[in-house]
Amino acid sequence: MLEFYKTFEDGTRKIAEPEPGCWINAVAPTEEERNFLIEQIGILPEFVKSSLDEEESCMRR
């Protein structure tokens, strides 16, 4: 799931589509969402892959 947020003068709000200056919350992204992050947003594939690696996560149990 991808969610997009942006900070405005009156606070941070969820927005419908990514835009410059927003941040993206990615929780268990699908393959399609991972491809979107890489191809449309320009995130390096290595960053996407490592962020999904349980051994690299600071949330390890």
N, C-alpha and C positions, 0 to 999 in steps of 0.2 A: 504494500500500500504506500502510495506517495501522497504527501500533503505539502502544501506550499504556504509559507508564512512570510509576512513582511511587517516591518516596524514602521509605524506612522507617528506623527506628533502626539496622537492620543493613545498610543499603545501598539501592541503587536496583534495582528489579525490574520486569520486564515484567508487565503485568496484562492480563486478557482484555477488559475494557470500560473506557471512560473513567469517571473519577470525580473529584470535587472534589480539587484539589491535584495532579493528574497532569499530565504533559506528553505531547504527541502528536507523534510522528515521522511525517511525511507524505512519502513518496517516490513521485513520479510518480502522484499520486492520480487515480483514475478520476473520471468525471463524477459518479457516484453518491457517491463518497467526498467530493468537493468539496462536493456538495449537503449531505451529512451535516455537514461542518464548518461550513457556513453556517447551515443550518436547525436542527440539533440542538445544536451546540456554541455557536453564536452568533458565529462569527468573521465579521468584515465581508467582504463579497464582494470589495471592492477589495484587501484584504490577501491573500486567497487568490489573486486574479488576479495581483497584482504579485509574489508570491513564486514564481509559476510562469513569470514573464517572464524569458527568458534574458538579456536586456539589463539587467535589474535584479539579476541574480545576482552574488554576489561570487566565484562559482566559474567565471566566464567564462574561456574559453580563447582 
